[in-house]
C-alpha cells in the first residue's frame, strides 16, 4: 500500500542536472569527429547554461481508478487520460500513478533566443540543445525521487511517459495540470497545450508491487522525433 500524499514539491540542486558534452556534440555532428572550435563552443555554453538553470519539480501520486488497455484510457483522480494503447499496455500491473511536472525555467531559452536574434545561429542552436538535455536530465532526477518514494513502500516503478509521445494526445496536458492541484512550478499552458517555459516536462510513472522498468516500445510507435527513441533505450 503506497501512502497517498498531497503534491510533493522537490528542491532540485542545479548541480544535480547532468549535461554531457558528448551528448551535445554527438547531436551536433553525428558523422566524424567534432573540431576543436565546436568543442570549445559547447564547453563554453554548457558552463554558462548551467549557471542559468532554475529547476523546479513536483509530483502527485494517485491510485488507479480504472485502466482500459483496449481503448487506451487511464482513470486517476477523477480525470480520464487518453494515454493510448501503447502506454496503457505498460501500466497493466500497476496500482498507482505518479503525475509530475518539472522545468529548468526561462533563462536558458532566453539566452538561445537572444543569440539567434544577434545572428549567432550556431550558438543559439547549441544553447537550445543544451536546454533540452538539461530538461530531460531534470525529468530523470524527479523520476529517481519518485523511485525512492516507491522503494520506501517496497514497490517498484515503471518508465515515465509524457503527453505527445507514444501517441498520447498533447491536449491531456490540461488534465495533468488539474491533477497537480495548482502546483505548476511556474509552467503555463497555451491554448494548444504547449508549455512555457519551453524546456519543461510533464508525465506519469507507474508504481506498484509488479511495476517494472521495461524497454520503451519504440518499435511499434510512429513518433520519429521522440526523445526516448533518440536516447537509444531500445
Secondary structure, DSSP 8 states (H G I E B T S, - for coil): -----S-EEE---GGGS---HHHHHHHH--SS---HHHHHHHHHHHHHHHHH---EEEEEEEEEEEEETTTTEEEETTEEE--HHHHHHHTTT-SEEEEEEEE--SHHHHHHHHHHHTT-HHHHHHHHHHHHHHHHHHHHHHHHHHHHHHHHTT-EEEEEE-TTSTT--GGGHHHHHHHTTT--TT-EE-TT--EESSSEEEEEEEEETT-------GGG---TT-HHHHTT--
